[in-house]
Amino acid sequence: MSESENNRSNPVNFEWHLAGDPVEVAFTELEFALMRTFEGFGRWQSECLASVSELAASGPENALLHIIRMNDRPKSIKELARLTNRDDVPNIQYAIRKLVGAGLVCKMGSGRGGVTYEATAEGRKVTDDYSALRRALLIKEIKNLPEFAERFQEAVRTLNMLSGIYEEVSRVAATHRR
């Protein structure tokens, strides 16, 4: 069957301006799925937090709250940037000020390198309530997927690998920018 006959018989158009062969099409479809997943994840984070707190926060702001709480130890801005793979420090600082203002996070220490942030008692309560709602809604659904633990472990490995590849090629692109 010729390509034009195949296109007529298949009503779904998988052509992309970014893709010239089947591997490129598959990867472009993955990137498109990642974009949609990222946006859906951000909406989920915002809605879940709004259900347990008065704070209206974006997905990345919510993520910072949970990462600050992670392992119940204080984190510096530098650690938060590294753990989230972000380099937009002013936006991280703005989000932290918002979390501090809401009474969910407190600032500890002083000076240029000695400032860290940790969850307050209210921040721990909100993140615990968030965790309970997450478990009741999201995790309950995920556990219904066949072989979910194995599938997600493989997805994590793949996404971590892609994160490294994107980091490297972004450095190369920045190095050779015109």
Secondary structure, 3 states (H helix, E strand, C coil): CCHHHHHHHCCCCCCCCCCCCHHHHHHHHHHHHHHHHHHHHHHHHHHHHHHHCCCCCCHHHHHHHHHHHHHHCCECHHHHHHHHCCCCHHHHHHHHHHHHHCCCEEEECCCCCCCEEEECHHHHHHHHHHHHHHHHHHHHHHCCCCCHHHHHHHHHHHHHHHHHHHHHHHHHHHHCCC
